[in-house]
Amino acid sequence: MVLTGYMREGGIVVAQSESPLLELQTITDLRTEMQKADYAEIQTIQFPVTTYPSGWWTATMARKGQKFGDFREQMSRHKPFGTKYYNADIHKACSALPQFMQDAF
């Protein structure tokens, strides 16, 4: 069970949620429990982690009392440090899910 009682308004809980290729049911179950806890919005993001099984990983986030909207998008556009991979387009794209995941949720 994912509790919201100790979280302030706008708070975010983030859970590593496995590979969608190997553990899609785990992601679905986690999202179901978060829905039961009545979070304002639930979002699963995806990203490469080449050292993990399948190389494709997810994290599932839930926000209390607020939607994610363009969460940290401006920060990703104006970051005060250089990166070789991460940028505003990657930030936005990580929340775009393939059809089989959309169908599961």
N, CA and C atoms as a LAMMPS dump frame, in Angstrom:
ITEM: TIMESTEP
0
ITEM: NUMBER OF ATOMS
315
ITEM: BOX BOUNDS ff ff ff
-5.0000000000000000e+02 5.0000000000000000e+02
-5.0000000000000000e+02 5.0000000000000000e+02
-5.0000000000000000e+02 5.0000000000000000e+02
ITEM: ATOMS id mol type element x y z
1 1 1 N 0.839 -1.175 0
2 1 2 C 0 0 0
3 1 3 C 0.888 1.244 0
4 2 1 N 0.532 2.229 -0.786
5 2 2 C 1.292 3.481 -0.877
6 2 3 C 0.508 4.548 -0.127
7 3 1 N 1.061 5.059 0.96
8 3 2 C 0.353 6.008 1.819
9 3 3 C 0.631 7.444 1.418
10 4 1 N -0.362 8.3 1.604
11 4 2 C -0.187 9.727 1.326
12 4 3 C -0.267 10.571 2.596
13 5 1 N -0.577 9.976 3.732
14 5 2 C -0.841 10.712 4.962
15 5 3 C 0.27 11.623 5.428
16 6 1 N 1.514 11.285 5.186
17 6 2 C 2.629 12.085 5.69
18 6 3 C 3.249 12.976 4.628
19 7 1 N 2.616 13.035 3.489
20 7 2 C 3.158 13.817 2.384
21 7 3 C 2.434 15.16 2.308
22 8 1 N 3.186 16.214 2.079
23 8 2 C 2.536 17.521 1.925
24 8 3 C 1.973 17.665 0.517
25 9 1 N 1.099 18.616 0.347
26 9 2 C 0.475 18.895 -0.948
27 9 3 C 1.548 19.124 -2.001
28 10 1 N 1.411 18.477 -3.147
29 10 2 C 2.395 18.588 -4.214
30 10 3 C 3.547 17.613 -4.078
31 11 1 N 3.582 16.859 -2.96
32 11 2 C 4.645 15.884 -2.75
33 11 3 C 4.597 14.771 -3.789
34 12 1 N 5.746 14.187 -4.037
35 12 2 C 5.872 13.148 -5.061
36 12 3 C 6.528 11.926 -4.445
37 13 1 N 5.942 10.768 -4.716
38 13 2 C 6.57 9.505 -4.354
39 13 3 C 7.052 8.873 -5.666
40 14 1 N 8.271 8.345 -5.648
41 14 2 C 8.85 7.719 -6.836
42 14 3 C 9.287 6.306 -6.455
43 15 1 N 8.869 5.348 -7.268
44 15 2 C 9.258 3.957 -7.029
45 15 3 C 9.879 3.376 -8.285
46 16 1 N 11.028 2.741 -8.128
47 16 2 C 11.607 1.993 -9.24
48 16 3 C 10.594 0.915 -9.599
49 17 1 N 10.278 0.77 -10.884
50 17 2 C 9.193 -0.146 -11.22
51 17 3 C 9.549 -1.181 -12.285
52 18 1 N 10.805 -1.538 -12.358
53 18 2 C 11.23 -2.696 -13.153
54 18 3 C 11.209 -2.461 -14.662
55 19 1 N 11.493 -3.526 -15.389
56 19 2 C 11.514 -3.494 -16.853
57 19 3 C 10.122 -3.78 -17.402
58 20 1 N 9.638 -2.969 -18.332
59 20 2 C 8.328 -3.252 -18.918
60 20 3 C 8.329 -4.517 -19.778
61 21 1 N 9.489 -4.947 -20.216
62 21 2 C 9.569 -6.179 -21.005
63 21 3 C 9.465 -7.42 -20.131
64 22 1 N 9.971 -7.318 -18.893
65 22 2 C 10.02 -8.482 -18.013
66 22 3 C 8.992 -8.46 -16.896
67 23 1 N 8.568 -7.29 -16.481
68 23 2 C 7.711 -7.161 -15.298
69 23 3 C 6.562 -6.175 -15.505
70 24 1 N 5.893 -6.258 -16.632
71 24 2 C 4.796 -5.326 -16.907
72 24 3 C 3.703 -5.433 -15.845
73 25 1 N 3.425 -6.642 -15.36
74 25 2 C 2.385 -6.811 -14.34
75 25 3 C 2.767 -6.104 -13.041
76 26 1 N 4.05 -6.098 -12.701
77 26 2 C 4.518 -5.388 -11.504
78 26 3 C 4.223 -3.898 -11.625
79 27 1 N 4.475 -3.33 -12.786
80 27 2 C 4.201 -1.906 -13.011
81 27 3 C 2.704 -1.641 -12.905
82 28 1 N 1.911 -2.5 -13.519
83 28 2 C 0.451 -2.353 -13.474
84 28 3 C -0.053 -2.44 -12.035
85 29 1 N 0.458 -3.399 -11.274
86 29 2 C 0.043 -3.553 -9.874
87 29 3 C 0.427 -2.336 -9.04
88 30 1 N 1.626 -1.812 -9.249
89 30 2 C 2.062 -0.624 -8.513
90 30 3 C 1.15 0.559 -8.818
91 31 1 N 0.843 0.749 -10.088
92 31 2 C -0.045 1.849 -10.476
93 31 3 C -1.438 1.685 -9.859
94 32 1 N -1.93 0.457 -9.79
95 32 2 C -3.23 0.193 -9.174
96 32 3 C -3.22 0.586 -7.697
97 33 1 N -2.164 0.222 -6.983
98 33 2 C -2.064 0.584 -5.564
99 33 3 C -1.976 2.097 -5.389
100 34 1 N -1.257 2.764 -6.284
101 34 2 C -1.169 4.225 -6.202
102 34 3 C -2.532 4.861 -6.477
103 35 1 N -3.286 4.301 -7.397
104 35 2 C -4.637 4.812 -7.665
105 35 3 C -5.528 4.655 -6.433
106 36 1 N -5.421 3.537 -5.743
107 36 2 C -6.198 3.309 -4.528
108 36 3 C -5.872 4.346 -3.456
109 37 1 N -4.633 4.834 -3.452
110 37 2 C -4.206 5.836 -2.471
111 37 3 C -4.67 7.235 -2.861
112 38 1 N -5.355 7.345 -3.997
113 38 2 C -5.99 8.594 -4.433
114 38 3 C -5 9.731 -4.717
115 39 1 N -3.891 9.396 -5.367
116 39 2 C -2.979 10.434 -5.83
117 39 3 C -3.631 11.199 -6.978
118 40 1 N -3.259 12.461 -7.156
119 40 2 C -3.843 13.296 -8.203
120 40 3 C -3.431 12.825 -9.585
121 41 1 N -2.208 12.326 -9.711
122 41 2 C -1.736 11.84 -11.008
123 41 3 C -0.654 10.797 -10.786
124 42 1 N -0.635 9.827 -11.681
125 42 2 C 0.378 8.77 -11.665
126 42 3 C 1.041 8.773 -13.027
127 43 1 N 2.353 8.683 -13.023
128 43 2 C 3.091 8.711 -14.284
129 43 3 C 4.231 7.699 -14.231
130 44 1 N 4.328 6.882 -15.252
131 44 2 C 5.45 5.959 -15.38
132 44 3 C 6.381 6.512 -16.452
133 45 1 N 7.655 6.607 -16.12
134 45 2 C 8.649 7.089 -17.075
135 45 3 C 9.585 5.937 -17.423
136 46 1 N 10.22 6.031 -18.569
137 46 2 C 11.113 4.973 -19.037
138 46 3 C 12.473 5.543 -19.387
139 47 1 N 13.487 4.703 -19.267
140 47 2 C 14.848 5.165 -19.538
141 47 3 C 15.766 3.961 -19.691
142 48 1 N 16.878 4.125 -20.404
143 48 2 C 17.827 3.018 -20.555
144 48 3 C 18.707 2.874 -19.318
145 49 1 N 18.919 1.638 -18.915
146 49 2 C 19.89 1.308 -17.87
147 49 3 C 20.553 0.021 -18.347
148 50 1 N 21.659 0.167 -19.021
149 50 2 C 22.265 -0.972 -19.717
150 50 3 C 22.775 -2.062 -18.786
151 51 1 N 22.951 -1.768 -17.516
152 51 2 C 23.425 -2.782 -16.577
153 51 3 C 22.289 -3.563 -15.919
154 52 1 N 21.039 -3.188 -16.19
155 52 2 C 19.887 -3.891 -15.623
156 52 3 C 19.335 -4.873 -16.647
157 53 1 N 18.631 -5.916 -16.183
158 53 2 C 18.039 -6.889 -17.123
159 53 3 C 17.157 -6.201 -18.163
160 54 1 N 17.324 -6.516 -19.384
161 54 2 C 16.642 -5.998 -20.578
162 54 3 C 17.183 -4.642 -21.02
163 55 1 N 17.885 -3.911 -20.152
164 55 2 C 18.437 -2.61 -20.513
165 55 3 C 17.418 -1.484 -20.558
166 56 1 N 16.166 -1.79 -20.232
167 56 2 C 15.078 -0.809 -20.315
168 56 3 C 14.361 -0.817 -18.98
169 57 1 N 14.319 0.315 -18.305
170 57 2 C 13.806 0.379 -16.946
171 57 3 C 12.75 1.462 -16.812
172 58 1 N 12.009 1.395 -15.711
173 58 2 C 10.983 2.4 -15.459
174 58 3 C 11.034 2.856 -14.005
175 59 1 N 10.442 4.014 -13.791
176 59 2 C 10.122 4.496 -12.45
177 59 3 C 8.679 4.973 -12.535
178 60 1 N 7.935 4.751 -11.476
179 60 2 C 6.549 5.207 -11.441
180 60 3 C 6.422 6.23 -10.331
181 61 1 N 5.816 7.356 -10.672
182 61 2 C 5.692 8.48 -9.753
183 61 3 C 4.225 8.779 -9.519
184 62 1 N 3.927 9.261 -8.326
185 62 2 C 2.574 9.704 -8.004
186 62 3 C 2.683 11.021 -7.246
187 63 1 N 1.75 11.914 -7.51
188 63 2 C 1.807 13.247 -6.903
189 63 3 C 0.544 13.511 -6.098
190 64 1 N 0.725 14.035 -4.917
191 64 2 C -0.392 14.315 -4.034
192 64 3 C -0.998 15.688 -4.347
193 65 1 N -2.27 15.675 -4.697
194 65 2 C -3.037 16.907 -4.824
195 65 3 C -2.743 17.782 -6.034
196 66 1 N -1.805 17.407 -6.881
197 66 2 C -1.462 18.21 -8.052
198 66 3 C -1.125 17.293 -9.222
199 67 1 N -1.304 17.81 -10.413
200 67 2 C -0.893 17.09 -11.621
201 67 3 C 0.595 17.372 -11.871
202 68 1 N 1.218 16.533 -12.671
203 68 2 C 2.626 16.753 -13.005
204 68 3 C 2.791 17.9 -13.997
205 69 1 N 1.857 18.033 -14.935
206 69 2 C 1.946 19.098 -15.933
207 69 3 C 3.285 19.068 -16.637
208 70 1 N 3.949 20.198 -16.703
209 70 2 C 5.279 20.265 -17.336
210 70 3 C 6.37 20.219 -16.257
211 71 1 N 6.21 19.296 -15.332
212 71 2 C 7.097 19.145 -14.177
213 71 3 C 8.571 19.189 -14.582
214 72 1 N 9.259 20.179 -14.094
215 72 2 C 10.706 20.396 -14.281
216 72 3 C 11.143 20.534 -15.742
217 73 1 N 10.211 20.795 -16.635
218 73 2 C 10.602 20.95 -18.038
219 73 3 C 11.487 22.177 -18.235
220 74 1 N 11.128 23.293 -17.615
221 74 2 C 11.957 24.499 -17.751
222 74 3 C 13.34 24.289 -17.135
223 75 1 N 13.387 23.553 -16.032
224 75 2 C 14.678 23.259 -15.411
225 75 3 C 15.556 22.452 -16.369
226 76 1 N 14.945 21.509 -17.087
227 76 2 C 15.729 20.693 -18.018
228 76 3 C 16.219 21.513 -19.211
229 77 1 N 15.507 22.574 -19.559
230 77 2 C 15.922 23.443 -20.67
231 77 3 C 17.052 24.385 -20.266
232 78 1 N 17.107 24.743 -18.996
233 78 2 C 18.062 25.749 -18.526
234 78 3 C 18.952 25.195 -17.418
235 79 1 N 19.384 23.96 -17.553
236 79 2 C 20.216 23.352 -16.508
237 79 3 C 21.584 24.044 -16.448
238 80 1 N 22.093 24.231 -15.243
239 80 2 C 23.362 24.957 -15.079
240 80 3 C 24.61 24.083 -15.241
241 81 1 N 24.467 22.934 -15.885
242 81 2 C 25.586 22.015 -16.061
243 81 3 C 25.42 21.306 -17.401
244 82 1 N 26.495 20.866 -17.974
245 82 2 C 26.442 20.176 -19.247
246 82 3 C 26.204 18.682 -19.087
247 83 1 N 25.554 18.089 -20.07
248 83 2 C 25.36 16.636 -20.088
249 83 3 C 25.585 16.13 -21.504
250 84 1 N 25.886 14.857 -21.63
251 84 2 C 26.071 14.257 -22.955
252 84 3 C 24.813 13.56 -23.446
253 85 1 N 23.877 13.262 -22.548
254 85 2 C 22.669 12.526 -22.93
255 85 3 C 21.399 13.317 -22.617
256 86 1 N 21.262 13.736 -21.379
257 86 2 C 20.019 14.361 -20.911
258 86 3 C 19.848 15.768 -21.461
259 87 1 N 18.636 16.037 -21.961
260 87 2 C 18.258 17.388 -22.399
261 87 3 C 16.741 17.508 -22.269
262 88 1 N 16.19 18.649 -22.626
263 88 2 C 14.753 18.879 -22.467
264 88 3 C 13.92 17.911 -23.303
265 89 1 N 14.388 17.541 -24.475
266 89 2 C 13.634 16.598 -25.305
267 89 3 C 13.607 15.205 -24.681
268 90 1 N 14.734 14.757 -24.135
269 90 2 C 14.777 13.469 -23.446
270 90 3 C 13.872 13.508 -22.218
271 91 1 N 13.912 14.612 -21.486
272 91 2 C 13.072 14.776 -20.303
273 91 3 C 11.595 14.58 -20.664
274 92 1 N 11.175 15.224 -21.708
275 92 2 C 9.778 15.13 -22.132
276 92 3 C 9.468 13.739 -22.7
277 93 1 N 10.388 13.18 -23.468
278 93 2 C 10.157 11.896 -24.135
279 93 3 C 10.082 10.73 -23.156
280 94 1 N 10.724 10.822 -22.011
281 94 2 C 10.72 9.676 -21.089
282 94 3 C 9.324 9.346 -20.586
283 95 1 N 8.4 10.295 -20.655
284 95 2 C 7.032 10.008 -20.212
285 95 3 C 6.135 9.511 -21.343
286 96 1 N 6.648 9.474 -22.572
287 96 2 C 5.892 8.903 -23.695
288 96 3 C 6.067 7.386 -23.645
289 97 1 N 4.957 6.668 -23.564
290 97 2 C 5.02 5.215 -23.424
291 97 3 C 4.589 4.514 -24.694
292 98 1 N 5.206 3.361 -24.992
293 98 2 C 4.798 2.585 -26.151
294 98 3 C 3.369 2.052 -25.982
295 99 1 N 2.751 1.687 -27.065
296 99 2 C 1.339 1.302 -27.046
297 99 3 C 1.041 0.147 -26.105
298 100 1 N 1.928 -0.871 -26.05
299 100 2 C 1.63 -2.018 -25.183
300 100 3 C 1.567 -1.618 -23.708
301 101 1 N 2.337 -0.581 -23.31
302 101 2 C 2.264 -0.112 -21.936
303 101 3 C 0.994 0.717 -21.729
304 102 1 N 0.665 1.573 -22.672
305 102 2 C -0.571 2.342 -22.576
306 102 3 C -1.77 1.405 -22.46
307 103 1 N -1.774 0.34 -23.258
308 103 2 C -2.879 -0.615 -23.225
309 103 3 C -2.979 -1.321 -21.872
310 104 1 N -1.842 -1.548 -21.214
311 104 2 C -1.822 -2.24 -19.92
312 104 3 C -2.346 -1.366 -18.789
313 105 1 N -2.206 -0.046 -18.942
314 105 2 C -2.62 0.854 -17.869
315 105 3 C -4.003 1.395 -18.117
